[in-house]
Amino acid sequence: MCGSQDVCSCRMKWNFSDYTQLVDTGLKGIGVCALANFKKGDILGAFVGKIMPPGYEGDATYALQVHSKSSSTSETRIALLSPKDYGNWTRFINHSCEASTTFGSRTVGDRIFMTIEAVRDIAIFEEITIHYGKGYWSQDKCMCGAKNCLERQKRT
């Protein structure tokens, strides 16, 4: 992790949250900044929270829809994962239309884990971002400022 070419006494920590920091991003509010270089494919953390029924409306800000992996269609929602009360640092990852991470789903035994996975290399001190999905922006205005921003596409 330290990037040294020499043998060193560094120890690898498997908790990537040790390498992230909550930061004030201005208009977007609290976000997450990388305190180390991450590689494409790294699993940065688990998106955790309370499992709620698919129709739950008590967490319009952070809730993530969980879809059935065994269904023939990805539209089959089986639950909502609400980190509002029991979440971790991953709930503060801001949206970007050109995101550095994506939501993933991993099955370990009989449990499904929602993960945050790097879709490209992320540089130290870069804001970690994720794409919330087009449905999230039906009520709100996207403020990510990316070149391929949904808001810019709406105006043209």
N, C-alpha and C positions, 0 to 999 in steps of 0.2 A: 504493500500500500504506500510506503514512503517513496518509492521510485528510485531508491539508491541502487547503484550498480555494484556496490561493495556488500560483503556480508555484514549484516547489522544485527542488532538485538531487538528489532521491531517484532511485534507479535501480531498476527492477523486476528482481528476481532470479527466475528461473524454477525454481529449486530450492527447493520448498516445505519441504524438510527444514531449511533455514536458519531456518524459522519454527516449529519444533517443539522441544520439550525433553523429555527423559526425567525423570520425577518419581516419587518414592515415594508411592504412594496408600494406604498402610496395609495393610489386609487384602487388597486386590487385588494388592499387589506393585507392581512397576515399571509405570508407564503413560506416556502421552504427553500433553503439555500444549501447547495452541496459543499461540504467541508473536505471533500476528497474527490479524486477523479473516479468516475464510474464508467464501466465499459458496457457497450451494447449487450443486452442479454442478462445483465445483473438483476437479481431480484432484490430490490431495495427495502422491501418490507411487506407486511401483511396489512390489508385494509380491514380493520376489526371494528366490531360494534355489536349491538343487540339485534338479534334476528326478529324481524317483524313480518306480518302477513303482507302479501303483495299490494293490498289497497291502503296500507298505512300512510297517513298524511301528516304525521307529527314531526317530520324532519324533511322539509322541502329543500333545505340547503345542502346537507351532506349525504343523504341516503343513496345507496347504490343498489340498483336492481340486480338480483341474482337470477340467472336463467338456468334452466335444466340442461345439463350436458347430454342427457340421454334422449332428449326430444329431437324430432326431425326438424323442428324450426327453432330458431334462436329467440322467437317471440314468447316462448313459454316461460313466464315469470313464476318462480317458485317462492320468492321471498324478497324482502328489502333488508339490507344491512345498514343499520342506523348507528353511526359512530357519535351521535350527538352527546350521549351521556357516558359511553364507555369506549370511545375511540382513542386513537393514538395520533402521533404526528402526521400520519398520512392524510388525515382529513383536512389539513391545511394546505395541501398541494393545489396551487392555482391552476385554472384552465389556460390553455393556449391552443390555438388552431394549428400550431406547429409544435406540438408537445414533445417533450423529451422522454416521457414514460407512457405506459398504457396499463389498463387493468388486465390482469390475467386471472386464470382460475386453475388451481392445482388440487388434485385429489390425493389425500394421504389417508390410507385405510378407508374408512367410511365417512371421512370428513372432507368438505370442500373448503379450501382456503382461497380468499380473494387476495391477489398479490399486486404489487406495483412493480413493473418491470421496465428497465431501460430499453427504449427502441433505437437509441443511438448513444454514442459516447457523450458523457456529461462532464464538463470541465469543473475543476474546483472553483468555488464561489459563484457558480452559475445557478440561477433559480431553477428548481426542479418543477416541471409543469406536466399536466396531463390533459387529455381532451375529454371534456365532460359528456360529449355527445350532442348531436343537433337538437334533440328533444329538450335539453336543459335550457336552451336559449329561446324557446317559444314565448316566454313571458319577460325575460330579462335581456339586457343589451350586453353583448360580448365586448370586453374592454381589453383584450389581450394585446392588440396592436400588431399582430403578426402580418406578414405580407399576404398570406392566404386567409385572412380573418373572415369569418362568416359575415360580420357586419359590413365589411368592405364589399363583399359579394352582393349583399342585399341592396346596397346603394347603386350598384352599376347595372 
